[in-house]
């Protein structure tokens, strides 16, 4: 049986406990039917041309989890921001972990999605927002909608500026073979509200690590995550994704952000590893004077692969979008950047900027980068640029004339290349955490405080 | 300190410097003037150790050691400094962090301990004051978005921090307004002492009103065509290069 057939036939058993008259059952049933039609993308699919996703769609994968795994705090403490107070929603192997979480219903809802999905109190919110901006033809979004039961639920009420950041942390314990996880986050910023959210994915143990769990035939987990974000009028969201996983685990991430007028939303994606990581980041501008900011740093090594597919849909006039993605590729790692910008006929006076710069460090590393602009308005400013190359020789010489060794100069320039993307990160602890990861990934020992 | 003997330099197989001799001693200021394309910038790049320039003949001796095989960073460790005509912009690293890295790299190469943080800070403040550099400027990305004057002041600030024994100022006056010129020149003058030497490469006399040279050399077609004292620069200003 193929993975597709297996998943489709799992659906009945998966939905056993769900009230068949509930709207959520209806949404899931429709999704699985659509998935059955669409199936998994193959190589002929342009959208997946450079990412061999088949490689990780192992037939052994299952959505059913066998048991709960406990993890010592010591092993995961670095996954938290630390140093500041925050709301926390932690999941281990897709299940909520109340021990390390810190949720609230006071002033704002910061809790788990399962407690909201089938709760009558929230039925209005669910029908207004849940699964309303998700691509109804995209395989992995359909699959997630069919099988997701758990994730983070965030609702910031009107005019509230959240007092501390939210951390959404997904941890794979590695305790079970063949898990296919379907986390789902629903995030709503009501009019005039403001929030900062950090979502991260980590795995503790993979196939190549020695542990009591590993056994012949162990299959690494595959995470298929979906995040739906609604940013209402005048609201302001900073969203950060940290993907710093093992060489063997893979993530498919679909994120949909719907913005209303006068809102500002930024999403930083920090991709520091994983077997195959695919990010589909979609921004819809549904109102005037919207600003959308998409930034990314990718640093890979060994055989890792990361694919960023961004979409900014300018559907209204007087809006802006700014995309800046940088990649550093070591060893045999590979990357993809596909930046799609759609400007509707009515979306006059918009300013869309896109930049993708890549450093190929490894002799066998490669990157495919492609701007994809579809412009139907005539009075707009759209610019794009991409570079693939090595470090600037004149910059290297400049540093060396100051007594900095060739090795350090290369490290420092590589660090500076990536570091520049962090300019607008307002959360200081996060900025320092990312800077440390960057320095560590590049292998440069910096002679100054971060 | 510096002795250049019969130097021939090619850039992409084209001869640029064709038999140049120059001797610079501690405590001296030398000015090298000359028309465009005479090889002035090539000379500074080749002393600083730019590998794009091939020394095909002749020697560069620094404190009696042939430095031909030394890398740019090794030359810096020995006290050679070059102020760039076009300093490179490096977004993502601040002026302060850059200079800290440079200082400690040099100390490490000379087998010394890193400079303690408070001493570094004090030093940075002192030298920034010397060049009338605002403290906000120090936390900006290196040279990024700097005006021409800011870039040159930053170069001399680095020179002040690194305290080289031989400093080559490559067209430091270009792109400077009169105030910036005065600040840069007075900075250089304060750094000058009997143990170090400065080579000023320039088109114009005006910088030499502020930094008084002991010797003036005219570089023409890859060779020193004429040498003299500071009056030679005045003559050049008046008559141009054609009479030489």
Interface residues (C-beta under 8 A of the other chain):
Chain A: X392 X393 X394 X395 X397 X398 X399 X400 X401 X402 X403 X404 X405 X406 X408 X409 X412 X413 X415 X416 X417 X418 X419 X420 X446 X447 X448
Chain B: X48 X49 X50 X51 X52 X71 X72 X73 X75 X76 X77 X81 X82 X84 X87 X88 X90 X91 X92 X93 X96 X97 X98 X100 X101 X102 X104 X105 X106 X109 X114 X141 X158 X162
